[in-house]
Amino acid sequence: MSMAVIGLVAGMALGFAGYFGGFGAFVLVAALGAVGFVAGRFLEGDLEAGEFFRTRTGDRDDRRR
């Protein structure tokens, strides 16, 4: 499935939630979509759990090594 089709489906889901459920449903669907996106990226191996808990340092070049 192409990214355009996935974006279309996500936009339609948010539109239906906003129209039929109001702003609260819109925010809930958007938040759950973001959680699902992060979980999917984690399961595919694109993200690691340590990336969320790593402390930032003043030297930005550490990430490039």
RODRENSE-15675 format. One line per 3 residues: number of its first residue (from 0); for each residue z, x, y of N, C-alpha, C. Coordinates in pm, whole numbers. Layout:
// residues N
NUM = Z,X,Y,Z,X,Y,Z,X,Y ~ ...
//
This chain:
// residues 65
0 = 0,85,-117,0,0,0,0,90,123 ~ -86,61,217,-96,146,335,19,119,432 ~ 40,214,519,149,201,617,121,86,714
3 = -6,57,741,-40,-54,829,3,-187,768 ~ -18,-203,639,19,-327,571,172,-340,566 ~ 240,-230,541,386,-233,539,440,-269,677
6 = 381,-213,781,421,-247,918,394,-393,950 ~ 282,-444,903,249,-585,924,350,-676,858 ~ 387,-646,735,485,-727,662,621,-720,730
9 = 661,-601,772,791,-587,840,790,-664,972 ~ 682,-655,1047,673,-730,1172,675,-880,1152 ~ 608,-926,1048,610,-1070,1018,749,-1116,977
12 = 819,-1035,898,955,-1071,856,1047,-1080,977 ~ 1036,-984,1069,1118,-989,1190,1081,-1108,1278 ~ 952,-1138,1285,908,-1254,1363,962,-1385,1308
15 = 953,-1402,1176,1006,-1524,1115,1157,-1534,1133 ~ 1226,-1422,1118,1371,-1423,1135,1408,-1458,1279 ~ 1335,-1403,1374,1363,-1434,1514,1332,-1577,1551
18 = 1223,-1630,1495,1183,-1767,1529,1275,-1871,1465 ~ 1303,-1854,1337,1379,-1956,1265,1530,-1934,1272 ~ 1575,-1810,1286,1718,-1784,1280,1780,-1741,1411
21 = 1697,-1715,1511,1750,-1671,1639,1768,-1521,1645 ~ 1829,-1478,1753,1843,-1335,1778,1934,-1267,1676 ~ 2039,-1335,1634,2131,-1277,1534,2060,-1247,1403
24 = 1977,-1338,1358,1901,-1315,1235,1800,-1203,1253 ~ 1740,-1195,1371,1646,-1087,1401,1715,-951,1389 ~ 1834,-939,1448,1908,-812,1444,1951,-780,1301
27 = 1994,-881,1226,2036,-860,1088,1919,-811,1003 ~ 1803,-872,1017,1686,-830,939,1644,-689,980 ~ 1648,-658,1109,1611,-523,1154,1709,-419,1100
30 = 1839,-450,1102,1939,-354,1052,1925,-334,902 ~ 1906,-441,827,1890,-427,683,1760,-356,649 ~ 1657,-377,729,1533,-303,709,1551,-154,731
33 = 1628,-117,831,1656,25,857,1737,86,743 ~ 1835,13,691,1914,62,579,1825,79,456 ~ 1738,-16,433,1645,-6,320,1549,110,334
36 = 1504,134,456,1414,247,482,1481,379,451 ~ 1604,396,499,1679,520,474,1708,535,326 ~ 1745,427,258,1771,434,114,1645,471,37
39 = 1532,415,76,1407,448,11,1368,593,30 ~ 1385,644,152,1353,785,178,1447,876,98 ~ 1573,835,85,1670,913,8,1631,916,-139
42 = 1591,801,-193,1555,793,-335,1425,867,-365 ~ 1334,874,-268,1209,948,-287,1230,1098,-276 ~ 1344,1140,-225,1372,1281,-212,1335,1339,-77
45 = 1296,1256,19,1261,1304,152,1384,1335,237 ~ 1496,1276,205,1621,1301,276,1726,1352,178 ~ 1819,1429,231,1933,1474,151,2060,1423,217
48 = 2162,1395,137,2287,1341,191,2352,1437,289 ~ 2335,1566,270,2395,1666,358,2339,1663,499 ~ 2218,1609,517,2159,1602,650,2236,1508,742
51 = 2306,1411,687,2383,1318,769,2518,1374,810 ~ 2568,1474,735,2702,1524,759,2705,1668,810 ~ 2590,1728,831,2583,1866,878,2626,1872,1024
54 = 2708,1971,1055,2751,1988,1194,2643,2059,1272 ~ 2633,2027,1398,2534,2091,1484,2594,2215,1546 ~ 2512,2317,1560,2555,2439,1624,2479,2456,1755
57 = 2524,2547,1837,2458,2571,1964,2323,2638,1949 ~ 2302,2710,1838,2176,2780,1816,2081,2690,1737 ~ 1973,2647,1799,1881,2555,1734,1788,2625,1636
60 = 1781,2759,1641,1692,2832,1553,1743,2838,1409 ~ 1868,2800,1384,1923,2802,1250,1850,2705,1157 ~ 1800,2595,1211,1733,2497,1128,1594,2544,1086
63 = 1536,2636,1154,1400,2680,1123,1398,2787,1014 ~ 1509,2843,980,1512,2951,881,1514,2900,741
//
